Amino acid sequence: MRVNCPAGQELSLQEAADDFDKRLHELSARTKVTNTEQLLTIAALNVCYELQTEKQKIADDRNEMQQRISLLQESIEEALLKHSASKEA
């Protein structure tokens, strides 16, 4: 089967295809499902679930990082205010 691929991304696409093929073989062995459509559907759902999980993890990490940045900004602002106040006194 041939698929279009952006120039320079051929290796990444091949690696993705190899990974998907490996998943299909492992899934077939683990579940004893032999129907190709069922295997493809299950594998696609598994990949989508993993993608959603990773997206959620990234969103959670981004939120945590934003909270840390906000806390750091507040700490810096407080330190600058204290430093300014001590200079004026």
Secondary structure as UniProt FT lines:
FT   TURN            7..8
FT   HELIX           10..31
FT   HELIX           36..88
//
